[in-house]
């Protein structure tokens, strides 16, 4: 159904043929859900989104439980699929694991133009026919969406952590090079089993250094904030503890080297053409910001990922990747970055702990102090917007959006509304215990606030009119009311999100979900 995974439809037969050519056999062990936040945004199904990661991990465990395999290939792209597969793969740490991407779709209309059309529709300036025309021109072919959201951040992560073939992440579907890379991934999976002389189980890859490298890649590329939830859950499955402060500390020393939408106008195809991940890894290694002495599916050394694949006589040949950026507006060296830090900040204060991504936010908006408007879901916000109630500077607070309350959905459908208010000259910000990922753009957003309101967190004590200060420079998120701690928290109705669109099946997940700062996981 989904463009990112549509190419995988033909992969089982391709992989079987490639395995036979490598002297091995391949079987489809199982399948996992592959839902899309872009399709479910603003719908009840979005409340299953984060938990789908844990379902994927569970399904992976069941698929591998037959204990008949010498290695595993993991086919996954989008938001929860790759993290869920990693959690499952980590629990089978004795098995070699090769992650196989399918690549981004060709570039359509620019992401900036698409965003403007969505804002015009939210403001009532255009009709649904014009919106549909833009959407069809944006998502027009098999492959991953071309903006740098969670899906493409996942692909970057697998390369920085040594689980893809070098240079494999952003090669488009249906091309000869993509086909050859899939064949080569199959051959590599067969080559690194315990039956040969080059045994590389995933348990030897997923160590502390690999996760540090992944976070460095996240910061240097300006990737999705969803990974601040997923990486701790992934690490926990591998026996490693990651804290929000680890992301903050690494962000402070890792320069922002890329400008890819929503942090710039380019898409991932432009980024790949300008030099891509091989260029970035080479410069980050040279700057001493990555661990080179790591195990990867290619053997020891992340420096192997400075190479890129070339197709010669039907076979892959890895050559040295570019050391010069072909477009300084998209990609820069670590010595001359777009910004000295990665742009992801930890926030703490009397409203709890959270994070903010400021790499796409104008510096003059890094500090917002304004009266709060408090809502219990995003539909209430959109209704207030349509009634014309936002006439001054506002901190929009959307609470009861955490994993315990309703599964911690993305609040993407608020993006056009908040962008319209900001474009009208208002100083606005979002504060929520929900999610707003790497595609969220230019409006300052304090997200993943924990403890969540449904568990009595401070957001449950906020009232309309309270002055809230969001300070990304100082790393603070505070309510300036003197009596916040003395107030009775607003109560959450657990039946509000308990039924419809499959939500009744996930009551146990909501009841036992961990805090967002610890990965919001049920299974680890």
Secondary structure, 3 states (H helix, E strand, C coil): CCHHHHHHHHHHHHHHHHHHHCCCCCCCCCCCCCCCHHHHCCCHHHHHHHHHHHHHHHHHHHHHCCCCCCEEEEECCCCCHHHHHHHHHHCCCCCEEEEECCCECCCCCCHHHHHHHHHHHHCCCCCHHHHHHHHHHHCCCCCECCCCCHHHHHHHHHHHCCCCCCCCCCCCCCCHHHHHHHHHHHHHHHHCCCCCCCCCCHHHCCCHHHHHHHHHHHHHHCCCCCHHHHHHHHHHHCCCCCCHHHHHHHHHHCCECECECCCCCECHHHHHHHCHHHHHHHHHHHCCCCCCCCEECCEECHHHHHEEEEEECCEEEEEECCCCCCCCCCECCHHHCCECCCCEEEEEECCEEEEEECCCCCHHHCEEEEEEEEECCHHHHHHHHHCCCCCCCEEEEECCCCHHHHCCCECHHHHHHHHHHHHCCCCEEEEECCECCCCCCCCCEEEEEECCHHHCCHHHHCCCCCEEEEECCCCEEEECCCCHHHCCCCCCCHHHHCCCCCHHHHHHHHHHCCCHHHCCCCCC
